[in-house]
Amino acid sequence: MIPVNESISQGTRTVLPYSLLQRLVEQASARFIMEECACRIHEGCEKYPINLGCLFLGDGSTRIHPSLGRLCSVEEANMHIQHSMDEGLYPLIVHTVIDALTLGIPYKRMLTVCFCCECCCAVHNGLRQGPTSLLRVVQRLPGLRVSIEEGCMECGDCLAKCPINALTITDHRIEISEDCKGCGICVESCPYGAIRMEIEGEQDILSGFFERVKSYADISAQ
């Protein structure tokens, strides 16, 4: 659904560490779990579960038709997030007018948290294959640092999981490029616990992040 004679925002996308997502879920005035993933249905995905759909946050989510899913508690939303991550799907905040128009909900009162898979998601495929402009649109949280610790055994599991191929083995050492979006998939996939993700100056970063979110969508209770 495309509005005629209106400018269309490309939207903002930020890869979100799980700890921050939990706080967003807690702050949101309402939460809605989509019953199915439209992207995986459209592509006929056979690798990931169809029933792990997007999570909508904010008052706008209360206006989504109940045939598409259900309103849920904070605990249920967190369980949905964890289940999705256990299946290898990582959370990505997407704030676009297309979601609001398609569902008939207020754009400024909603956020979408989608759980992308590399085989069906346009963002995932774009990160791997280009265009390079998409790499600039998807941003790493400022102050977020991912590092390789001494326990690394160079098994290569993290290389295979990284959605943007930001990891390489050089001189018997795993290196992380500046392309890293800080999604944390490599942290979860390392069998030796040798990859660490941390936020430098956490309180200032968190404050700045939530202010940034509020600048384009207010999902808190009025």
Secondary structure, DSSP 4 states (H G I P E B T S, - for coil): ---TTS-----EEEE--HHHHHHHHHHBS-EEEESS-HHHHHHT-SSS-TT---EEESGGGGGS-GGGEEE--HHHHHHHHHHHHHTT-EEEEEE-HHHHHHHT--GGG-EEEEEE-TTT-HHHHHHHH--HHHHHHEEPPTTEEEEE-TT-----HHHHH-TT--EEE-SSSEEE-TT-----HHHHH-TT--EEEEETTHHHHHHHHHHHHHHH---B--
